[in-house]
Amino acid sequence: MSNSRITYNQFLCLFFVNRIVMVLTFLPIFNAPPKNQDVWLSVVFMYPFSILSSLPLIYLCNMFPNHTFTNILNIVFGKLGSIIAIFYLWFFFHITAIQIGQFVEFMATAVMPETSILFLIIAMLIVSSYAVYKGLETLARFSQITTFTTIFSLAIIMVISIKFVDLSALKPVFEKNISQPIIGGIYLCSLSSEIITIGMINPYIVNYHPPEEVEALVRSLAAS
């Protein structure tokens, strides 16, 4: 892991894949307020809340570009930072257990209903452990391929389904009040656990320089 390096584009692909899997399988939007035709507005409000919630973390990552979030906590809070870091790491175990449960539930009900849930859990843990063993860079490269495939597939599905779209189903807008979609946006934002992973991946993200820029930099250093 310490030798792994990924670009910003690879990080975005990794972030996208991690998020889209849960969106397409668990469909958290169905549980978001106001649970009517205004639920699409909850998705709209989710984005500004997600940006606001990530700004403090991004600010700290920019201040300490070569440190993980747990190291930053130790630097900023001292001994108290170690306690906060324990809760931060525990959250990863907690959210991982929840996501495994959700994904296995989806597989056991919609894809392979006759397969043992225990087998699905063990198989998923083996595959996940192997992916972690191969390192962050391998995951990022795989996410680039998966991102292209996913976007291309979704685009085809949307084009095929566009003739069945009935925009009148979205009316009336704000049937109850605007506060319900806002609450729904906060709810969906709280499920976006991918945001906090930025703190752990931060030191492994590097700027990508095209070969011509690298060559020019080498020449300038050689000339000096």
C-alpha positions in Angstrom: 0.0 0.0 0.0 2.8 2.4 0.8 4.2 2.1 -2.7 0.8 2.5 -4.4 0.2 5.7 -6.3 -3.0 6.7 -8.1 -4.0 9.8 -10.1 -7.0 12.0 -9.4 -8.8 10.5 -12.4 -8.3 7.0 -10.9 -9.5 8.2 -7.5 -12.7 9.6 -9.1 -13.3 6.3 -10.9 -12.7 4.5 -7.6 -15.1 6.8 -5.9 -17.7 6.5 -8.6 -17.6 2.7 -8.7 -17.9 2.4 -4.9 -20.9 4.7 -4.9 -22.8 3.4 -7.9 -22.7 -0.2 -6.7 -24.7 0.7 -3.6 -27.0 3.0 -5.5 -27.9 0.4 -8.1 -28.2 -2.5 -5.6 -29.5 -1.1 -2.3 -31.5 1.8 -3.9 -31.3 4.0 -0.7 -33.4 6.7 -2.5 -36.5 4.6 -1.9 -36.1 5.2 1.9 -35.4 8.9 1.7 -38.0 11.5 2.6 -40.4 12.6 1.4 -41.1 9.1 -0.1 -43.2 10.4 -2.9 -42.7 11.9 -6.4 -40.5 14.7 -4.9 -37.8 12.2 -3.9 -35.7 13.2 -7.0 -35.4 16.6 -5.3 -33.7 14.9 -2.4 -31.0 13.7 -4.8 -30.6 17.3 -6.0 -30.2 18.6 -2.5 -27.8 15.8 -1.6 -25.0 17.3 -3.7 -24.5 20.6 -1.9 -24.7 18.9 1.4 -22.1 16.4 0.3 -19.8 19.2 -0.9 -20.2 21.1 2.4 -19.5 18.0 4.5 -16.4 17.2 2.5 -14.8 20.7 2.6 -13.3 20.4 6.1 -11.7 17.0 5.2 -10.4 18.3 1.9 -9.0 21.4 3.7 -7.1 19.2 6.2 -5.8 16.9 3.4 -4.5 19.9 1.5 -2.7 21.2 4.7 -1.1 17.7 5.3 -0.8 16.2 1.8 1.5 13.4 2.9 -0.5 12.1 5.8 -3.5 9.9 6.3 -6.4 11.3 8.2 -5.5 9.3 11.3 -2.0 10.8 11.3 -3.6 14.3 10.8 -5.8 13.7 13.9 -2.7 12.8 16.0 -0.9 16.0 14.7 -3.9 18.3 15.4 -5.3 16.8 18.6 -2.3 15.0 20.1 -3.2 12.1 22.4 -6.9 12.9 21.9 -6.4 12.3 18.2 -5.6 8.7 18.8 -8.9 8.1 20.5 -10.7 9.9 17.6 -8.8 7.8 15.1 -10.0 4.6 16.8 -13.6 5.7 16.3 -12.7 6.7 12.7 -11.3 3.3 11.9 -14.1 1.5 13.7 -16.5 3.3 11.4 -14.8 1.6 8.4 -15.4 -1.8 9.9 -19.0 -0.8 10.7 -19.8 0.5 7.3 -18.1 -2.4 5.6 -20.2 -4.9 7.6 -23.3 -3.0 6.6 -22.4 -2.8 2.9 -21.5 -6.5 2.8 -24.9 -7.3 4.3 -26.7 -5.2 1.8 -24.9 -6.5 -1.2 -25.3 -10.2 0.0 -29.0 -9.5 0.6 -29.3 -8.2 -2.9 -27.5 -11.2 -4.4 -29.4 -13.7 -2.3 -32.8 -12.3 -3.3 -32.5 -10.9 -6.8 -29.6 -12.7 -8.5 -29.0 -16.1 -6.8 -31.9 -16.8 -4.5 -31.0 -20.5 -4.1 -27.5 -19.9 -3.0 -26.5 -20.0 0.7 -26.0 -16.5 2.2 -23.0 -17.9 4.2 -21.4 -18.9 0.9 -22.0 -15.5 -0.6 -20.5 -13.8 2.4 -17.4 -16.0 2.4 -16.9 -15.6 -1.3 -17.2 -11.8 -1.1 -14.7 -11.6 1.8 -12.2 -13.8 -0.2 -12.5 -11.6 -3.3 -12.3 -8.4 -1.2 -9.3 -9.6 0.7 -7.5 -10.5 -2.5 -8.3 -7.1 -3.9 -6.8 -5.4 -0.8 -3.8 -7.6 -1.1 -3.1 -6.5 -4.7 -3.1 -2.9 -3.5 -4.8 0.4 -4.1 -3.2 1.0 -7.5 -4.7 -2.3 -8.9 -8.1 -1.4 -7.5 -7.9 2.0 -9.1 -7.0 0.6 -12.5 -9.8 -1.9 -12.4 -12.2 0.9 -11.4 -11.2 2.8 -14.6 -12.4 -0.2 -16.7 -15.5 -0.7 -14.6 -16.4 3.0 -14.7 -16.4 3.0 -18.5 -18.4 -0.2 -18.7 -20.9 1.1 -16.2 -21.5 4.5 -17.8 -21.7 2.9 -21.2 -24.3 0.4 -20.0 -26.3 3.0 -18.2 -26.3 5.2 -21.3 -27.7 2.4 -23.4 -30.4 1.6 -20.8 -31.4 5.2 -20.6 -31.6 5.6 -24.4 -33.7 2.5 -24.7 -36.0 3.5 -21.8 -36.5 7.2 -22.8 -39.7 6.5 -24.7 -41.3 5.1 -21.5 -40.5 8.2 -19.5 -43.5 10.0 -18.2 -42.5 13.4 -16.7 -46.0 14.0 -15.5 -45.3 11.4 -12.7 -43.0 14.1 -11.1 -45.9 16.4 -10.5 -46.9 18.1 -8.3 -43.5 19.4 -7.3 -43.1 20.2 -3.6 -46.4 18.4 -2.8 -45.8 18.8 0.9 -43.1 21.5 1.4 -39.5 22.1 0.6 -38.3 21.0 4.0 -39.0 17.3 3.2 -36.7 17.1 0.1 -34.0 19.0 2.1 -34.3 16.4 4.9 -34.1 13.7 2.2 -30.9 15.3 0.9 -29.3 15.2 4.3 -30.4 11.6 4.7 -28.8 10.6 1.4 -25.7 12.6 2.2 -25.3 10.7 5.5 -25.1 7.5 3.5 -22.3 8.7 1.4 -19.5 7.1 3.5 -17.2 7.3 0.5 -16.4 10.9 1.3 -14.5 10.0 4.5 -12.3 7.6 2.6 -10.6 10.6 1.0 -8.7 11.0 4.3 -7.1 7.6 4.1 -6.3 7.7 0.3 -5.1 11.3 0.3 -1.3 10.6 0.6 -1.4 8.1 -2.3 -3.0 10.5 -4.8 -0.5 12.1 -7.1 -0.7 14.7 -9.9 -0.4 13.2 -13.4 2.1 14.9 -15.7 2.0 14.1 -19.4 5.2 12.7 -20.9 6.0 15.9 -22.7 5.8 17.9 -19.5 8.1 15.4 -17.7 10.6 15.5 -20.6 10.6 19.3 -20.5 11.1 19.3 -16.7 14.0 16.9 -17.0 15.6 19.1 -19.7 15.2 22.2 -17.6 16.8 20.5 -14.6 19.6 19.2 -16.8 20.3 22.7 -18.3 20.4 24.2 -14.8 
